Amino acid sequence: MHFVDAKSILSANNGMNLYRGCTHGCIYCESRSKCYQMQHAFEDVEVKRNAPQLLEQALRHRKKICMIVTGAMSDPYMHCEETLCLTRRCLEIIRQYGFGAAVQTKSDLVLRDLDLFQDINRNAKAVVQMTLTTMDEGLCRIVEPNVCTTKRRVEVLDTLRDAGIPTVVWIAPILPWLNDSMENLDGLLDACRDAKVRGIVCFGMGLTLRDGNREHYFEALDQHFPGLKERYLQRYGLAYELPSPNAKVLEAHFHRRCAELGILHTPEDCFAFIGQLDTPWEQMTLEL
């Protein structure tokens, strides 16, 4: 990893990325795509060491609270976070100024900060988003090799449920001929039901590939699933969107079951839940 001083930390939509790159090793990761113009090796994680200071400067001058979101491009709980604690320090600042927080991760390290999520949730709102792709533990170790498997992530969701922290699950991506079975989808939905998740984000039953992540994904297919890359190329060529051959049946089943379970199941509804505070609140002036 290497360290930089960032010029700013919050986007116009109140999102932040404390790191660039990742060490989870997911074979399908879209953040590897060349369009994001990363100037360093993906595993050589860029650490925005002044992120907490920038965040405090930004929040100190806000008149109204909002949700601060992290994890869209890089996991805030990758391996280096265990020692660097940038995410924890930023959560402490969010708590200090009375803002809400939403994080997206695949890591059980998120439970280290359960105390902060509980404090934030009491005063504003905290949401933890967890990505689940496959109930097959062996497949999970291949497609997401350097992070805890689905079984452990489900345990994390259960712990968050018991602690009163609302959760949202991302079921993504659906990899053609790998995790695009009805059995897998039902297993994931059953786990979400038991964990009492508030919503499930699913952008269709398929995968997207761009220059940069396509090559990495195909190399992984050659290594672990000989012959599957050729099947992809025959059906999809170099397309950006790769819907599962079972997409229509899976998607209809997904929406039907979520509706029956009372789980939010459109991206719009899920993002509205994640981004909206329950009550408006004006921040008191803080003299520092």
Secondary structure as GFF3:
##gff-version 3
##sequence-region A 1 288
A	DSSP	beta_strand	2	4	.	.	.	ID=ss1
A	DSSP	beta_strand	15	16	.	.	.	ID=ss2
A	DSSP	beta_strand	19	20	.	.	.	ID=ss3
A	DSSP	three_ten_helix	30	32	.	.	.	ID=ss4
A	DSSP	three_ten_helix	34	36	.	.	.	ID=ss5
A	DSSP	beta_strand	46	48	.	.	.	ID=ss6
A	DSSP	alpha_helix	51	60	.	.	.	ID=ss7
A	DSSP	beta_strand	67	70	.	.	.	ID=ss8
A	DSSP	alpha_helix	81	84	.	.	.	ID=ss9
A	DSSP	alpha_helix	86	96	.	.	.	ID=ss10
A	DSSP	beta_strand	100	105	.	.	.	ID=ss11
A	DSSP	three_ten_helix	108	113	.	.	.	ID=ss12
A	DSSP	alpha_helix	114	123	.	.	.	ID=ss13
A	DSSP	beta_strand	126	132	.	.	.	ID=ss14
A	DSSP	alpha_helix	137	143	.	.	.	ID=ss15
A	DSSP	alpha_helix	150	162	.	.	.	ID=ss16
A	DSSP	beta_strand	167	171	.	.	.	ID=ss17
A	DSSP	alpha_helix	182	195	.	.	.	ID=ss18
A	DSSP	beta_strand	199	201	.	.	.	ID=ss19
A	DSSP	beta_strand	206	208	.	.	.	ID=ss20
A	DSSP	alpha_helix	213	224	.	.	.	ID=ss21
A	DSSP	alpha_helix	228	236	.	.	.	ID=ss22
A	DSSP	beta_strand	241	243	.	.	.	ID=ss23
A	DSSP	alpha_helix	247	261	.	.	.	ID=ss24
A	DSSP	alpha_helix	267	275	.	.	.	ID=ss25
###
